[in-house]
Amino acid sequence: MPDNHSPLAWANIRCPGLTPAAKHIQRIVQELPRRWAVYAYKHGRELLWVVLVGGTGTGKSTIFNAICGQGLSATGVERPKTLGPIVCAHRQAPVQDDFPFESVAVRSHSAEGEISSPRPGAPGDLLIIEHSREDLAHLAIVDTPDLDSLEVRNRAIVEDLYLLADAVVFVTSQEKYADEVPFQFLQRIRLDGKICFVLLNKAEKVLRWEDLNASLVEQGVSMARDFLWVLPYIPANPSEQLRRQEEFKGFLAVFLAQLARETMPQVLALERQRRTRALREQLGELIELLEHEHGEARAWLGRLEALHKSVCDKLLDQQRKHFDQESRDYLQAEVRALFSKYDVLRKPRRFVFKILLSPLKLLGLQTQGRQESRRDVLLRIRKKLNLEPIMAAVEKLNRSVLENLSPSDPNAPLYRTLRQSGIKLSDEEIRARVWDEQEKLAVWLEDTFNQLAQGIPKSKEWGIYSTSVLWGALILSFETAIGGGITFLEAALDSVLAPFVTKGAVELFAYQELHKIARQLAKRYQEGVLSVLHEQRDRYVEGIQSLTTPKGTMDELEALRHSLAAA
């Protein structure tokens, strides 16, 4: 037996709005929790719900009072009279327990004998007027606000109560029976297959049943004789006088026979089948539409990746051609400062520098007169780094996403997500990300040289010349990496490094290892630059994923559909 609560987290059902059916998905998602709540509430309850609906001024409350045999609901010429739904039910009827609509406040009032005055109801409330009549103990009869009410809340509660209905009494009048809103509702009732009585109230004597039936048939609504009634206009005390009219007596007799206690199991069983079938079909439709949205979301991610790759490639190409020379110089100084801490050849440094000075100058490396701390160098580099190309690339990606990947409908969830605050990286976020990547690169360089320096045995200090040249080559490799590649490094290794390499030095710093370090430097630098664009792309990925129904929820929907099919 289903419980009275949702079998899954309905809020997890969502879509980005990439297909024309997105609005329909949203409507289904709004309806399904209410339909399931009604399905669970009605399961196992031996109670027939009869709901009276109609337009403004048609006399629903008059008919309601006449059926119930008491003046329960307020009537009169003022419009509207029924401000909230009123239920006439037996005091032991299971109406209030686990009522399916949480937004509706349920109140009860005893109606033993005559109540002091008819009630108009209250907006947002459901008033239960309890009685002890055994002939109506199996019925919950409901007077509702107007179908064409100007109050949105009133129209919504009519929709909710209709979902509970096992039978409907549709009340209209000569002025109202052709009005669009009530008539569309009547067509819906007929299509749903519910038991439906149509009462034309306040009719003039000249209006015959045949005339009304012919008019309805012309509009596509066919009614059997026992379910279509013409009730006369009664100017004074209509609820009481109506019960004496032959036409109303005829209607009431058919009404009570169709909805008798003996026929209740059959009516309830048919309605349960209808609700089950409607739920199953709606779930199937929702699953199909969501799967289509999922497919479009995957295609959207593919297009996002293509835009992202294009921007990344252009940024790298630009970095290769226009990398700021001054920033490169500071980065060289940083590496030099880092490596100097692990220089095992401190004593012959000046002598080594004299040997290296000439070739390093030719390679564009300049020595500095003083050693700066790692923190000082990093701070200076941050001030000098040219972030404009990276910021321009991020802006290019953002613009391309809006121009090429945004839904055209402003109401689509993805349209709003792509423009919400926080999805675009700010300049400060870009700056912090670049600085963080530079910090990581400096730490990696320091750790790399530390590991290399620790491998120099004291017995091999005779390799100082080649070792120092290799140290200079490491600096050169970093300069080359941030310049965009290793081609220049390989040429330097061949033309500058080879004459100085000895057997001992090769054992310590393998030629292949230097190439490996240079490649790693190039790769790490490029990854650091591109990480900003990766983060921007990932925000868009997270944005669309947050709008897509999770796989677990899709599995639950499918399982629920199968369970309804089995039912």
C-alpha positions as CSV (number, residue, x, y, z in Angstrom):
1,M,0.0,0.0,0.0
2,P,1.4,3.4,-0.8
3,D,2.0,5.8,2.0
4,N,0.7,9.4,2.0
5,H,4.1,10.9,1.2
6,S,6.1,11.2,-2.0
7,P,8.0,8.0,-2.9
8,L,10.9,10.0,-4.1
9,A,12.4,13.5,-3.9
10,W,10.4,15.3,-6.5
11,A,12.6,18.3,-6.3
12,N,15.4,16.3,-7.9
13,I,13.4,16.1,-11.1
14,R,14.6,19.0,-13.2
15,C,15.7,19.9,-16.7
16,P,18.0,22.6,-18.2
17,G,15.4,23.6,-20.8
18,L,17.2,22.5,-24.0
19,T,14.2,21.0,-25.8
20,P,10.8,22.5,-26.7
21,A,9.2,20.2,-24.2
22,A,10.9,21.9,-21.2
23,K,7.8,23.8,-20.1
24,H,5.7,20.7,-20.4
25,I,8.2,18.9,-18.1
26,Q,7.9,21.6,-15.6
27,R,4.1,21.3,-15.6
28,I,4.3,17.5,-15.1
29,V,6.7,18.0,-12.3
30,Q,4.3,20.4,-10.6
31,E,1.4,18.0,-11.0
32,L,3.0,14.7,-10.2
33,P,3.5,15.2,-6.4
34,R,-0.1,16.3,-6.0
35,R,-1.4,13.4,-8.1
36,W,0.7,10.9,-6.2
37,A,-0.4,12.4,-2.8
38,V,-4.1,12.0,-3.9
39,Y,-3.4,8.4,-5.2
40,A,-1.9,7.5,-1.8
41,Y,-4.6,9.3,0.2
42,K,-7.4,7.6,-1.7
43,H,-5.9,4.1,-1.5
44,G,-7.9,2.0,0.9
45,R,-10.4,4.7,2.0
46,E,-14.0,3.7,1.6
47,L,-15.3,7.1,0.9
48,L,-16.8,8.6,-2.3
49,W,-15.8,12.2,-3.0
50,V,-18.4,14.2,-4.9
51,V,-17.3,17.7,-5.9
52,L,-19.6,20.5,-7.1
53,V,-17.9,22.8,-9.6
54,G,-19.2,25.7,-11.7
55,G,-18.8,29.4,-12.7
56,T,-19.6,32.5,-10.7
57,G,-23.3,32.9,-9.8
58,T,-24.5,29.6,-11.1
59,G,-25.9,28.5,-7.8
60,K,-23.4,25.8,-6.7
61,S,-24.0,26.5,-3.0
62,T,-27.8,26.3,-3.5
63,I,-27.5,22.9,-5.1
64,F,-24.9,21.8,-2.4
65,N,-27.3,22.8,0.4
66,A,-30.2,21.0,-1.4
67,I,-28.3,17.8,-1.8
68,C,-27.1,17.9,1.9
69,G,-30.5,18.8,3.2
70,Q,-29.3,21.7,5.2
71,G,-28.2,25.4,4.7
72,L,-24.5,24.7,5.2
73,S,-23.0,26.9,2.6
74,A,-23.8,30.6,2.3
75,T,-25.9,31.7,-0.7
76,G,-26.9,35.1,-2.0
77,V,-26.7,37.6,-4.8
78,E,-23.3,38.9,-3.8
79,R,-20.4,37.4,-5.8
80,P,-18.6,35.3,-4.9
81,K,-20.3,33.8,-1.9
82,T,-18.1,30.7,-1.5
83,L,-14.7,32.0,-0.4
84,G,-13.3,28.5,0.5
85,P,-14.3,24.9,0.0
86,I,-16.9,23.3,2.3
87,V,-17.2,19.6,2.8
88,C,-20.3,17.9,4.1
89,A,-19.2,14.6,5.6
90,H,-20.1,12.1,8.3
91,R,-18.4,12.7,11.6
92,Q,-16.6,9.3,11.3
93,A,-15.6,9.8,7.6
94,P,-11.8,9.6,7.1
95,V,-11.5,13.1,5.6
96,Q,-9.0,15.0,7.7
97,D,-6.4,12.3,8.4
98,D,-3.3,12.6,6.1
99,F,-5.0,15.2,3.9
100,P,-2.9,15.3,0.7
101,F,-2.6,19.0,0.2
102,E,-0.2,20.5,2.8
103,S,-1.0,24.1,1.8
104,V,-4.7,23.7,2.8
105,A,-5.6,24.1,6.4
106,V,-8.4,21.6,7.4
107,R,-10.9,22.7,10.0
108,S,-14.0,20.8,11.2
109,H,-17.4,22.0,12.6
110,S,-20.2,19.9,13.9
111,A,-23.7,20.3,12.3
112,E,-25.9,18.3,14.6
113,G,-29.3,19.7,13.9
114,E,-29.4,23.0,12.2
115,I,-26.2,25.1,12.2
116,S,-26.6,28.7,13.3
117,S,-25.8,30.2,9.9
118,P,-24.5,29.1,6.6
119,R,-20.8,29.3,6.1
120,P,-19.0,31.1,3.3
121,G,-15.7,29.2,3.9
122,A,-12.3,30.9,4.1
123,P,-9.6,31.2,1.4
124,G,-6.9,28.6,1.8
125,D,-9.0,26.6,4.3
126,L,-11.1,23.4,3.9
127,L,-14.1,23.5,6.3
128,I,-15.6,20.1,7.2
129,I,-19.1,20.3,8.4
130,E,-19.8,17.0,10.2
131,H,-23.2,15.2,10.3
132,S,-24.6,11.9,11.6
133,R,-26.8,10.9,8.6
134,E,-26.2,7.3,7.8
135,D,-27.6,7.5,4.3
136,L,-24.8,9.9,3.4
137,A,-22.1,8.4,5.6
138,H,-20.2,7.0,2.6
139,L,-20.1,10.4,0.8
140,A,-17.9,13.5,1.1
141,I,-19.8,16.3,-0.7
142,V,-17.8,19.4,-1.5
143,D,-18.9,22.9,-2.4
144,T,-16.0,24.7,-4.2
145,P,-15.1,28.3,-5.1
146,D,-15.8,29.5,-8.6
147,L,-14.0,27.9,-11.6
148,D,-13.6,31.4,-13.1
149,S,-12.6,33.1,-9.8
150,L,-10.3,36.0,-10.0
151,E,-8.4,34.6,-7.1
152,V,-5.6,32.3,-8.3
153,R,-5.6,30.4,-4.9
154,N,-9.3,29.6,-5.4
155,R,-8.8,28.2,-8.8
156,A,-5.9,26.1,-7.6
157,I,-7.9,24.6,-4.8
158,V,-10.7,23.6,-7.2
159,E,-8.0,21.8,-9.3
160,D,-6.8,20.0,-6.2
161,L,-10.3,18.9,-5.0
162,Y,-11.1,17.7,-8.5
163,L,-8.2,15.3,-8.2
164,L,-10.0,13.8,-5.2
165,A,-13.3,13.6,-6.9
166,D,-14.9,10.2,-7.7
167,A,-17.9,12.0,-9.1
168,V,-18.6,15.6,-10.2
169,V,-21.7,17.8,-10.2
170,F,-21.2,20.5,-12.8
171,V,-23.5,23.4,-12.2
172,T,-24.1,26.1,-14.8
173,S,-26.8,28.6,-15.8
174,Q,-28.3,30.1,-19.0
175,E,-25.8,32.9,-18.8
176,K,-22.8,30.7,-18.0
177,Y,-23.1,27.3,-19.7
178,A,-21.3,28.5,-22.9
179,D,-18.5,30.4,-21.0
180,E,-15.1,29.2,-22.1
181,V,-13.4,28.4,-18.7
182,P,-16.3,26.4,-17.2
183,F,-17.0,24.7,-20.5
184,Q,-13.4,23.6,-21.0
185,F,-13.5,22.1,-17.5
186,L,-16.6,20.2,-18.4
187,Q,-14.9,18.8,-21.4
188,R,-12.0,17.7,-19.2
189,I,-14.3,15.9,-16.8
190,R,-15.9,14.0,-19.7
191,L,-12.5,13.1,-21.2
192,D,-11.4,11.8,-17.8
193,G,-14.4,9.5,-17.6
194,K,-15.6,10.5,-14.2
195,I,-19.2,10.2,-13.2
196,C,-20.6,13.6,-14.1
197,F,-24.0,15.3,-13.6
198,V,-24.6,18.5,-15.5
199,L,-27.2,20.8,-13.9
200,L,-28.4,23.9,-15.7
201,N,-29.7,25.9,-12.8
202,K,-32.0,29.0,-12.8
203,A,-33.5,28.0,-16.1
204,E,-36.5,29.8,-17.7
205,K,-39.6,27.8,-18.2
206,V,-39.2,28.0,-22.0
207,L,-35.8,26.2,-21.9
208,R,-36.3,22.5,-22.5
209,W,-33.9,19.6,-21.9
210,E,-33.8,18.8,-25.6
211,D,-32.6,22.4,-26.3
212,L,-29.8,22.2,-23.8
213,N,-28.7,18.7,-24.9
214,A,-28.6,19.8,-28.6
215,S,-26.5,22.8,-27.7
216,L,-24.0,20.7,-25.8
217,V,-23.8,18.1,-28.6
218,E,-22.9,20.9,-31.0
219,Q,-20.0,21.8,-28.8
220,G,-18.8,18.2,-28.6
221,V,-20.3,17.1,-25.2
222,S,-22.8,14.3,-25.2
223,M,-24.7,13.6,-22.0
224,A,-27.1,10.7,-21.2
225,R,-30.6,11.7,-20.1
226,D,-30.1,10.8,-16.4
227,F,-27.0,12.9,-16.1
228,L,-28.3,16.2,-17.7
229,W,-30.9,18.2,-15.8
230,V,-32.6,21.5,-16.2
231,L,-33.6,23.1,-12.9
232,P,-36.0,26.1,-12.7
233,Y,-35.3,29.6,-11.4
234,I,-36.5,30.0,-7.8
235,P,-36.5,33.6,-6.6
236,A,-36.9,33.1,-2.8
237,N,-35.3,30.6,-0.4
238,P,-34.0,28.5,-3.3
239,S,-32.2,25.7,-1.4
240,E,-35.4,24.7,0.5
241,Q,-37.8,25.3,-2.4
242,L,-35.6,23.4,-4.8
243,R,-35.9,20.2,-2.9
244,R,-39.7,20.3,-3.6
245,Q,-39.2,20.6,-7.4
246,E,-39.8,17.5,-9.5
247,E,-36.8,18.0,-11.6
248,F,-34.5,18.2,-8.6
249,K,-36.1,15.2,-7.0
250,G,-35.5,13.2,-10.2
251,F,-31.8,14.3,-10.2
252,L,-31.4,13.5,-6.5
253,A,-32.8,10.0,-7.0
254,V,-30.4,9.2,-9.8
255,F,-27.6,10.8,-7.9
256,L,-28.2,8.7,-4.8
257,A,-28.7,5.5,-6.9
258,Q,-25.5,6.1,-8.9
259,L,-23.5,6.8,-5.7
260,A,-25.2,4.4,-3.4
261,R,-23.3,2.5,-0.7
262,E,-23.8,-0.7,-2.7
263,T,-22.2,0.7,-5.8
264,M,-19.4,2.4,-4.0
265,P,-16.8,-0.5,-4.4
266,Q,-17.3,-0.5,-8.1
267,V,-17.0,3.3,-8.5
268,L,-13.9,3.4,-6.3
269,A,-12.3,0.5,-8.1
270,L,-12.9,2.2,-11.5
271,E,-11.5,5.5,-10.2
272,R,-8.4,3.8,-8.8
273,Q,-7.8,2.2,-12.1
274,R,-8.1,5.5,-13.8
275,R,-5.7,7.3,-11.4
276,T,-3.2,4.4,-11.6
277,R,-3.3,4.5,-15.4
278,A,-3.1,8.3,-15.6
279,L,-0.1,8.3,-13.2
280,R,1.7,5.6,-15.1
281,E,1.2,7.3,-18.4
282,Q,2.3,10.7,-17.0
283,L,5.4,9.1,-15.5
284,G,6.2,7.4,-18.8
285,E,5.8,10.7,-20.7
286,L,8.0,12.4,-18.1
287,I,10.8,9.8,-18.3
288,E,10.8,10.0,-22.1
289,L,11.0,13.8,-22.1
290,L,13.8,13.8,-19.5
291,E,15.8,11.3,-21.5
292,H,15.5,13.6,-24.4
293,E,16.8,16.5,-22.3
294,H,19.6,14.3,-21.1
295,G,20.6,13.6,-24.7
296,E,20.6,17.3,-25.5
297,A,22.6,18.0,-22.3
298,R,25.3,15.6,-23.4
299,A,25.4,17.3,-26.9
300,W,25.6,20.7,-25.1
301,L,28.6,19.5,-23.1
302,G,30.3,18.4,-26.3
303,R,29.8,21.8,-27.8
304,L,31.1,23.4,-24.6
305,E,34.3,21.3,-24.8
306,A,34.9,22.3,-28.4
307,L,34.6,26.0,-27.5
308,H,36.8,25.5,-24.5
309,K,39.5,23.7,-26.6
310,S,39.5,26.4,-29.3
311,V,40.0,29.2,-26.7
312,C,42.8,27.1,-25.0
313,D,44.6,26.6,-28.2
314,K,44.5,30.3,-29.1
315,L,45.7,31.3,-25.6
316,L,48.6,28.9,-25.8
317,D,49.5,30.2,-29.2
318,Q,49.4,33.7,-28.0
319,Q,51.5,32.8,-24.9
320,R,54.2,31.4,-27.2
321,K,54.3,34.5,-29.3
322,H,53.8,37.3,-26.8
323,F,54.9,36.1,-23.4
324,D,56.0,39.1,-21.4
325,Q,59.8,39.3,-21.4
326,E,60.0,41.1,-18.1
327,S,57.9,38.4,-16.4
328,R,60.1,35.8,-17.9
329,D,63.2,37.6,-16.4
330,Y,61.6,37.6,-13.0
331,L,60.7,34.0,-13.2
332,Q,64.3,33.2,-14.2
333,A,65.4,35.1,-11.1
334,E,63.1,33.1,-9.0
335,V,64.5,29.8,-10.2
336,R,68.0,31.1,-9.8
337,A,67.2,32.0,-6.2
338,L,65.6,28.7,-5.5
339,F,68.4,26.7,-7.0
340,S,71.1,28.7,-5.2
341,K,69.9,27.3,-1.9
342,Y,71.0,23.8,-3.0
343,D,74.2,24.7,-4.8
344,V,76.8,22.3,-3.4
345,L,79.6,24.2,-5.1
346,R,79.4,27.4,-3.0
347,K,83.2,27.9,-2.7
348,P,84.0,27.9,-6.5
349,R,80.8,29.8,-7.3
350,R,82.6,32.9,-8.6
351,F,85.0,30.9,-10.6
352,V,82.1,28.9,-12.1
353,F,80.2,32.1,-12.8
354,K,83.1,33.5,-14.7
355,I,83.1,30.4,-16.9
356,L,79.4,30.4,-17.4
357,L,78.9,34.2,-17.7
358,S,79.7,34.5,-21.4
359,P,77.5,31.6,-22.7
360,L,74.7,32.5,-20.4
361,K,74.7,36.1,-21.6
362,L,74.6,34.8,-25.1
363,L,71.5,32.8,-24.2
364,G,69.8,35.8,-22.7
365,L,70.3,35.0,-19.0
366,Q,71.4,37.9,-16.8
367,T,72.9,37.6,-13.3
368,Q,71.7,39.8,-10.5
369,G,73.8,41.6,-8.1
370,R,72.0,40.4,-5.0
371,Q,70.1,37.4,-4.0
372,E,66.4,37.9,-3.3
373,S,64.2,35.8,-1.0
374,R,61.8,33.5,-2.6
375,R,58.9,35.5,-1.2
376,D,60.3,38.8,-2.6
377,V,60.7,37.3,-6.0
378,L,57.2,35.9,-6.1
379,L,55.7,39.2,-5.0
380,R,57.6,41.0,-7.8
381,I,56.6,38.5,-10.3
382,R,53.0,38.8,-9.4
383,K,53.1,42.5,-9.9
384,K,54.7,42.1,-13.3
385,L,52.8,39.1,-14.7
386,N,50.6,40.1,-17.6
387,L,47.2,38.6,-16.9
388,E,45.4,40.4,-19.7
389,P,45.7,37.5,-22.2
390,I,44.3,35.0,-19.7
391,M,41.4,37.3,-18.7
392,A,40.6,38.0,-22.3
393,A,40.6,34.3,-23.0
394,V,38.1,33.7,-20.1
395,E,35.9,36.5,-21.4
396,K,36.1,35.0,-24.9
397,L,34.9,31.7,-23.6
398,N,32.1,33.3,-21.6
399,R,30.9,35.3,-24.6
400,S,31.0,32.2,-26.8
401,V,28.9,30.2,-24.4
402,L,26.2,32.9,-24.3
403,E,26.2,33.4,-28.0
404,N,26.3,29.7,-29.0
405,L,25.1,27.6,-26.1
406,S,22.4,29.6,-24.3
407,P,18.7,28.7,-24.8
408,S,16.8,31.4,-26.5
409,D,13.9,31.2,-24.0
410,P,14.6,33.5,-21.0
411,N,12.4,31.2,-18.9
412,A,14.6,28.2,-19.5
413,P,16.5,27.2,-16.4
414,L,19.8,27.0,-18.2
415,Y,19.3,30.5,-19.6
416,R,19.0,31.9,-16.1
417,T,21.9,29.7,-14.8
418,L,24.3,30.9,-17.5
419,R,23.7,34.5,-16.4
420,Q,23.5,34.1,-12.6
421,S,26.0,35.7,-10.3
422,G,29.0,33.6,-9.5
423,I,29.2,31.4,-12.6
424,K,31.7,33.7,-14.3
425,L,35.2,33.9,-12.9
426,S,35.9,37.4,-11.5
427,D,39.2,39.2,-12.2
428,E,40.2,38.6,-8.7
429,E,39.5,34.9,-8.9
430,I,41.6,34.7,-12.1
431,R,44.4,36.6,-10.5
432,A,44.4,34.3,-7.4
433,R,44.3,31.2,-9.5
434,V,47.3,32.3,-11.6
435,W,49.3,33.2,-8.5
436,D,48.4,29.9,-6.9
437,E,49.6,28.0,-10.0
438,Q,52.9,30.0,-10.1
439,E,53.4,29.1,-6.4
440,K,52.9,25.4,-7.2
441,L,55.3,25.6,-10.1
442,A,58.0,27.3,-7.9
443,V,57.5,24.6,-5.2
444,W,57.9,21.9,-7.8
445,L,61.1,23.4,-9.1
446,E,62.5,23.7,-5.6
447,D,61.7,20.1,-4.8
448,T,63.1,18.9,-8.1
449,F,66.5,20.6,-7.6
450,N,66.6,19.5,-4.0
451,Q,66.3,15.9,-5.1
452,L,69.0,16.4,-7.7
453,A,71.4,18.2,-5.4
454,Q,71.0,15.6,-2.7
455,G,72.4,13.0,-5.2
456,I,75.8,14.7,-5.6
457,P,78.5,12.6,-3.7
458,K,81.5,14.4,-2.2
459,S,83.8,12.2,-4.2
460,K,82.5,13.6,-7.5
461,E,83.1,17.3,-6.9
462,W,85.6,17.2,-9.7
463,G,82.6,17.4,-12.0
464,I,81.9,21.0,-10.8
465,Y,82.2,22.5,-14.2
466,S,79.7,20.2,-15.9
467,T,77.4,20.2,-12.9
468,S,77.3,24.0,-12.8
469,V,76.6,24.2,-16.5
470,L,73.8,21.7,-16.0
471,W,72.5,24.0,-13.3
472,G,72.5,26.8,-15.7
473,A,70.8,24.6,-18.2
474,L,68.0,23.9,-15.8
475,I,67.4,27.7,-15.5
476,L,67.6,27.8,-19.3
477,S,65.1,25.0,-19.5
478,F,62.6,26.9,-17.3
479,E,63.1,30.0,-19.5
480,T,62.4,27.9,-22.5
481,A,59.4,26.2,-21.0
482,I,57.6,29.4,-20.2
483,G,58.5,30.7,-23.6
484,G,56.4,27.9,-25.1
485,G,58.4,24.8,-25.8
486,I,61.6,22.8,-25.7
487,T,63.0,23.2,-29.2
488,F,65.4,25.9,-28.1
489,L,66.4,23.9,-25.0
490,E,67.4,20.9,-27.1
491,A,69.5,23.1,-29.3
492,A,71.2,24.6,-26.2
493,L,71.9,21.2,-24.8
494,D,73.5,20.0,-28.0
495,S,75.6,23.2,-28.6
496,V,76.5,24.4,-25.1
497,L,76.2,21.5,-22.7
498,A,77.9,18.7,-24.6
499,P,81.5,20.0,-24.4
500,F,81.3,20.2,-20.6
501,V,79.6,16.9,-19.8
502,T,81.9,14.4,-18.1
503,K,81.2,10.8,-17.3
504,G,80.6,11.6,-13.6
505,A,78.2,14.4,-14.4
506,V,76.3,12.2,-16.8
507,E,75.9,9.6,-14.0
508,L,74.4,12.3,-11.8
509,F,72.4,14.3,-14.3
510,A,71.5,12.1,-17.2
511,Y,71.0,13.9,-20.5
512,Q,67.6,12.3,-20.9
513,E,66.6,13.5,-17.4
514,L,67.2,17.1,-18.4
515,H,65.0,16.7,-21.4
516,K,62.4,15.1,-19.1
517,I,62.6,18.0,-16.6
518,A,62.3,20.5,-19.5
519,R,59.2,18.8,-20.8
520,Q,57.6,18.7,-17.4
521,L,58.3,22.3,-16.9
522,A,56.6,23.2,-20.2
523,K,53.7,20.9,-19.4
524,R,53.2,22.2,-15.9
525,Y,53.4,25.8,-17.0
526,Q,50.8,25.3,-19.7
527,E,48.5,23.4,-17.3
528,G,48.8,26.3,-14.9
529,V,47.8,28.9,-17.6
530,L,45.0,26.7,-18.9
531,S,43.7,25.8,-15.4
532,V,41.9,29.1,-15.3
533,L,40.0,28.2,-18.4
534,H,39.4,24.7,-17.1
535,E,37.8,26.1,-14.0
536,Q,35.5,28.4,-16.0
537,R,34.5,25.4,-18.2
538,D,33.9,23.3,-15.0
539,R,31.6,26.0,-13.6
540,Y,29.4,25.7,-16.7
541,V,29.5,21.9,-16.5
542,E,28.4,22.0,-12.9
543,G,25.7,24.5,-13.8
544,I,24.1,22.2,-16.4
545,Q,24.6,19.1,-14.2
546,S,22.7,20.9,-11.4
547,L,19.8,21.3,-13.8
548,T,19.7,17.6,-14.9
549,T,17.8,14.9,-13.1
550,P,20.3,12.5,-11.4
551,K,20.5,9.0,-12.6
552,G,19.3,7.7,-9.3
553,T,16.1,9.7,-9.5
554,M,15.6,8.5,-13.1
555,D,15.9,4.9,-11.8
556,E,13.4,5.6,-9.1
557,L,10.9,7.1,-11.6
558,E,11.3,4.0,-13.8
559,A,10.8,1.7,-10.8
560,L,7.7,3.7,-9.8
561,R,6.2,3.4,-13.3
562,H,6.8,-0.4,-13.2
563,S,5.1,-0.7,-9.8
564,L,2.1,1.2,-11.1
565,A,2.0,-1.1,-14.1
566,A,1.9,-4.1,-11.7
567,A,-0.8,-2.5,-9.7
